[in-house]
Amino acid sequence: MINRELEKVIVGKLNTGKAIIILGPRQVGKSTLLEVIKAKTNRKTLYLNCDDNDVKKALTEVTINQLKRIIGNHEVVMIDEAQRVKNIGLTLKLITDQLKKVQLIVTGSSSLDLANMVNEPLTGRKFEYQLFPFSTKELADHYGFMEESRNLETRLIYGNYPDVVQNPGNEPEILKNLASSYLFKDIFIYQDIRKPEFIEQLLEALALQVASEVSYNELAQLLKTDPHTIQRYISLLEKAFVIYRIRSFSRNLRNELKKSRKIYFYDNGIRNTILGNFSRLSSRTDTGLLWENYFISERMKYLHYNKIYANRYFWRTRQQQEIDYIEDYNGQLTAYEIKWNPGKKIKFPKTFSSAYPN
């Protein structure tokens, strides 16, 4: 069992009188995390899996008396895959408001509908977290830092999904099954997607442009649609935890790009699966992009698990001066240049250094 950083965060929030919501892609270990917490708690725990139709029906449009019968004398109630249940937010609000001794822990594999369903009913009544594929720290703590360092090339190619990491030698098969069976499931279930093949074409285009500026207009021309449609589908993929966007940083200079965005994948393995490319680094032309995607995704996990609420950006001017990654935390800027080649000298643009001297 590889210990998860989020476990200690969640355990620290138990018995606060608020629901705990855990979001994240399918197959990243949300159900396993619930099992670990259940095994370690000495409180009577009820586990409800909403993939089970009987459970889904029982929690749909339910009254407080029905909930009391379902929950009984359990002190902790775990509801897995809660996005399956219509109006689940109202059900969770009933439990939180009326059964104050019950600790709710809820998981969802998509923020597509679950976030909309729980945000308003649970305003001020919840803590919300994301669970990602394994982090470098989780793997280093388990395997040892030196061993995990030797695995870096494998991680850049195959990513950090638990099933992939724990079944070496079978990575391509597992990733292809993951991408085809699970990755877009919530998008197709909860959204009116008339052309599923369009998502595949869009993802392939985004995978080729990872860590580069993305133009909705250019993507629209490439895929023979309009920029609004591109933006809508990108938003859906973001809510399904496939990709995420980083905005351009701009404060002081007229020539800074203000509305640009870069797109990254939550997991390198998914990106390479979309392109069907599992070649070794020695024969690739995109190693630097893989390293940048991996680094920024790992940094995202670190910030989230350590509750560091930093804004994240990249910086570029119209003259193509660039800084790969910037964090703004409590007004303090930290700038990063991300290079795979350890011998390459780094020189920050004077324009940036002058505008942001600290």
Secondary structure, DSSP 8 states (H G I E B T S, - for coil): ----HHHHHHHTTTTSSSEEEEE--TTSSHHHHHHHHHHH--S-EEEEETTSHHHHHHHTT--HHHHHHHHTT-SEEEEESGGGSTTHHHHHHHHHHH-TT-EEEEEES-SSSHHHHHHTTTTTSEEEEE--S--HHHHHHHH-HHHHHHTHHHHHHH---HHHHTSTT-HHHHHHHHIIIIITHHHHHHS--S-HHHHHHHHHHHHHTTTSB--HHHHHHHTTS-HHHHHHHHHHHHHTTSEEEEEE--SS-TTB--S-EEEEES-HHHHHHHHT----GGG-S-HHHHHHHHHHHHHHHHHHHTT---EEEEEEBTT--EEEEEEEETTEEEEE---S-TT------HHHHHHS--
